[in-house]
Amino acid sequence: MYIGHTEDLKRRIEQHKKGNGAVYTKKYNVTELIYFEDFINSSLSRKREKQLKNWHKEWKWSLT
């Protein structure tokens, strides 16, 4: 499961689909969005990203 932060979700999804995303998404051919959270404040979204990256895989799947 890939977790990332972006200011433009639509653009980022297109990048991943074209193979221009993160190394992880290229390596594992990750192209489907299964969950996202919307934040008004960029610093809060980055904190949440770091939090989720430290979670166990099972906890992440429970979000969907």
N, C-alpha and C positions, 0 to 999 in steps of 0.2 A: 504494500500500500504506500503510495507516494503522498507526502504531505508537503505543501508549499504555500507561499504567500505571493499574492499578486495584486496590483492596483487595477488590472483590467482582465477580468476572468475570461471573457469571450476571446480576447486576443491570445491569452495564454493557452487556452484549449486548442485553438487553431495551431499554435506553435508546436504543441505536443503531437497533434495529429500529423503534422508535416515532418516530424522528426527533428524539430529545432528546439525541443524542450530540454529539460535537465538530463544529465547523463543517465540517471536511474530510469527515466521514462523511455529514453532511447534504447537502453539495454534490455528492458523488459517489455517494450512495446505497450506502454500504458497510454491508453487513449480515451478511456471512459471516465466521466466524472460521476462519482457515486454519492458524494456528500460535500457540502460547502457551508461555511458560516460567513455572514456578512457583517462587517465592522465599519463604523464611521471613522474610528480612530486607528491610524496605521500602527501606532505603538502597541495598542491592545491586540491587534491581529497578530503581530509578531510574537508577543508574549504567549498567545494561545497556540501559535504554530510550534514554539519551543516546548510548550507543555505537552501537546499531542505527540510530538516526536519522542518524548520520554515514556509514553504509555506503552503497555503491552499490546500486542496485536489484537487480542481478544477484546480489550477495552475499546480499541479503535473501531472494530467491526460492530460493536454494540451501538455506535452512534448512528448507523445507517438504518 
